[in-house]
Amino acid sequence: MSITKHAAQSQVMTEEVTFRYDYALGEVAGKFMDGLREGKILATRCSKSAMVYLPPRAFCERTFELCDSWVEAGTSGVIESSTIVVRGFEGSRPPPIAVAFVRLDGVDSAIPNYVEGLDMSDVDKAMEKIRPGARVNVAFIPVPQGRVTDFYFVLA
Amino acid sequence: MPEIVGVLGTYQSDFKLRNQAMTFPEQAQQAAIGCLAAANMKPDDIDAIVFSLAPTAFMGVADADRWSIDYIFGAGKPMLRVHTGGATGGSVVQAAHSLVRSGIYRTVMIVGAERISETPDAQKVLNQIFDPFYEKDMPLQTITTVAMMATAYMLRHGVTQEDLARLVVRQRKNAMGNPHAHLKGIITVEDVMASPMIAHPFKLFDCCPRSSGSAAMIIGNMDAVREYQTRPAFITGVGAVSDSNWIGDRIVPSSEYDFIDWKLMRLAGGKAFKSAGITDPINQVQVAEVYDAFSIQGLTQLEQLGFCSSGKAFKMERDGAWEMNGQVAVCPSGGTLCTNPIAVAGLVRAIEAADQVMGTAGEHQVKGVRNALATAVGGIAQFLTCSVFSTDHVTEH
């Protein structure tokens, strides 16, 4: 009997594993999600470095001090990077999907989200419209759920 | 006085999408046995083991290092796992290096294996590395986030999709000389441009495959080098650096180390070059095995490592600077772009660099290699490593 020969028969054992999670938000992300329910995008600020962070942080990565105030981010901003996902990703939405990191007015960092309302019949042309440097506005879904997908971007 | 550290032997399996004839620990064993044979050593000659293991959700067995203990002759020896995502294979070499350099162990075996295609849900697995509150709801994974970096880099430096395609053509051609490579062949810029769009600007041929296989490297101090290896590659420089998890902090004007230009690699490379005595990389380094899971990644690192100024590497690609017989042979093996076994992809870069120095690279051997570098990149470039392998060891200063 040959072990090698037997193992070469490409047998597989199939299994499906499901895990469930309740992610604790903590104070900072919790306040951000509460803000979304009120139609606000909340950022944190460190008075020592004057940096305004979005997503909000508990502490400043420059000074290692606590971020000591909350500020409301602007409702417009600039695209820092973008892509259109055409295939190969099985997410909650069918492709094509436009996604961008946007630096909102009054904020020093960029936050990712979907870009909606974009004609993507020609992907190259659509990419031109959302190229880095393009301006976008923030829009909210009708009934916010306290999730980052409560808001999205549309071309300004 | 720190120990001098040399490579005693290397091994890599052939890489392909699936290996249905072997289990994961059997693949790890294949590398361990192959590497011991290459160094003419026995299991008892190994003092400690560093295991190269990235996310295990791809294969569905957590803690597969434990699964492998007996197979790699680990029982009774100190053994530790290192995990920095795609940079794992770079980090294991540096962890093992410090274990030998510090004088703790005479010999260390670095070994690992990978099988990504055990699950059809690989992209979903990769999405799990993102922040659950702010990022995971978006279609973010390695392809899409590096695509976003590419969008900004290409706009900033006037690089086109055809420029990326030229690099893919060169590396697939290089891989023809590498019996272990997963993807290889003579293709054209038109073929790359015609491959299906995945995430703009990346098309299918701009992206690495999912590869299964295994790899190992044994390193040791000068005493072990004298016993086991007549033509060693010395590890003369190591540098590693990590950056903020927040991608959105690293692509804005206030960024300290801009992710678009991969500025962080300058730090990792600078440290490695300093101890290796490299001040003029393009004239002192003959082979650069840069970690490029996507077509944009490798040359941007070369820029930061000082081979040319920022934004110039793709223009130099047009002139053939990075060909096998060019100014520097970039990824003679075909690189990560042609073969990506995530857990050991960085280790394969290090093995390729060491083999080039030892003169054992085979058909894709570059002539007259005195220094070769290997990089590795993990997460969304949150973990970077750069290691230098040389024919001569550097006298301690």
HADDOCK unambig.tbl for C-alpha pairs under 7 A between the chains (distance, minus, plus):
assign (segid A and resid 7 and name CA) (segid B and resid 21 and name CA) 5.37 0.50 0.50
assign (segid A and resid 8 and name CA) (segid B and resid 20 and name CA) 6.82 0.50 0.50
assign (segid A and resid 8 and name CA) (segid B and resid 21 and name CA) 4.39 0.50 0.50
assign (segid A and resid 10 and name CA) (segid B and resid 20 and name CA) 5.11 0.50 0.50
assign (segid A and resid 10 and name CA) (segid B and resid 21 and name CA) 6.26 0.50 0.50
assign (segid A and resid 55 and name CA) (segid B and resid 134 and name CA) 7.00 0.50 0.50
assign (segid A and resid 80 and name CA) (segid B and resid 251 and name CA) 6.55 0.50 0.50
assign (segid A and resid 80 and name CA) (segid B and resid 252 and name CA) 6.64 0.50 0.50
assign (segid A and resid 81 and name CA) (segid B and resid 148 and name CA) 5.20 0.50 0.50
assign (segid A and resid 81 and name CA) (segid B and resid 149 and name CA) 6.51 0.50 0.50
assign (segid A and resid 81 and name CA) (segid B and resid 151 and name CA) 6.46 0.50 0.50
assign (segid A and resid 81 and name CA) (segid B and resid 152 and name CA) 5.64 0.50 0.50
assign (segid A and resid 82 and name CA) (segid B and resid 148 and name CA) 4.88 0.50 0.50
assign (segid A and resid 82 and name CA) (segid B and resid 151 and name CA) 6.60 0.50 0.50
assign (segid A and resid 83 and name CA) (segid B and resid 144 and name CA) 6.88 0.50 0.50
assign (segid A and resid 83 and name CA) (segid B and resid 147 and name CA) 6.33 0.50 0.50
assign (segid A and resid 83 and name CA) (segid B and resid 148 and name CA) 5.31 0.50 0.50
assign (segid A and resid 83 and name CA) (segid B and resid 199 and name CA) 6.25 0.50 0.50
assign (segid A and resid 83 and name CA) (segid B and resid 200 and name CA) 5.42 0.50 0.50
assign (segid A and resid 84 and name CA) (segid B and resid 199 and name CA) 5.51 0.50 0.50
assign (segid A and resid 84 and name CA) (segid B and resid 200 and name CA) 5.45 0.50 0.50
assign (segid A and resid 85 and name CA) (segid B and resid 144 and name CA) 6.93 0.50 0.50
assign (segid A and resid 85 and name CA) (segid B and resid 198 and name CA) 6.15 0.50 0.50
assign (segid A and resid 85 and name CA) (segid B and resid 199 and name CA) 4.22 0.50 0.50
assign (segid A and resid 85 and name CA) (segid B and resid 200 and name CA) 6.59 0.50 0.50
assign (segid A and resid 86 and name CA) (segid B and resid 197 and name CA) 6.28 0.50 0.50
assign (segid A and resid 86 and name CA) (segid B and resid 198 and name CA) 5.17 0.50 0.50
assign (segid A and resid 86 and name CA) (segid B and resid 199 and name CA) 5.57 0.50 0.50
assign (segid A and resid 87 and name CA) (segid B and resid 198 and name CA) 5.03 0.50 0.50
assign (segid A and resid 88 and name CA) (segid B and resid 198 and name CA) 6.13 0.50 0.50
assign (segid A and resid 89 and name CA) (segid B and resid 123 and name CA) 6.42 0.50 0.50
assign (segid A and resid 91 and name CA) (segid B and resid 139 and name CA) 6.18 0.50 0.50
assign (segid A and resid 101 and name CA) (segid B and resid 248 and name CA) 6.55 0.50 0.50
assign (segid A and resid 108 and name CA) (segid B and resid 254 and name CA) 6.69 0.50 0.50
assign (segid A and resid 109 and name CA) (segid B and resid 248 and name CA) 5.40 0.50 0.50
assign (segid A and resid 109 and name CA) (segid B and resid 249 and name CA) 4.79 0.50 0.50
assign (segid A and resid 109 and name CA) (segid B and resid 252 and name CA) 6.18 0.50 0.50
assign (segid A and resid 110 and name CA) (segid B and resid 248 and name CA) 4.16 0.50 0.50
assign (segid A and resid 110 and name CA) (segid B and resid 249 and name CA) 6.27 0.50 0.50
assign (segid A and resid 110 and name CA) (segid B and resid 252 and name CA) 6.88 0.50 0.50
assign (segid A and resid 111 and name CA) (segid B and resid 248 and name CA) 5.61 0.50 0.50
assign (segid A and resid 112 and name CA) (segid B and resid 135 and name CA) 6.82 0.50 0.50
assign (segid A and resid 113 and name CA) (segid B and resid 138 and name CA) 6.48 0.50 0.50
assign (segid A and resid 132 and name CA) (segid B and resid 152 and name CA) 6.19 0.50 0.50
assign (segid A and resid 148 and name CA) (segid B and resid 133 and name CA) 6.83 0.50 0.50
assign (segid A and resid 148 and name CA) (segid B and resid 134 and name CA) 5.83 0.50 0.50
assign (segid A and resid 149 and name CA) (segid B and resid 137 and name CA) 6.99 0.50 0.50
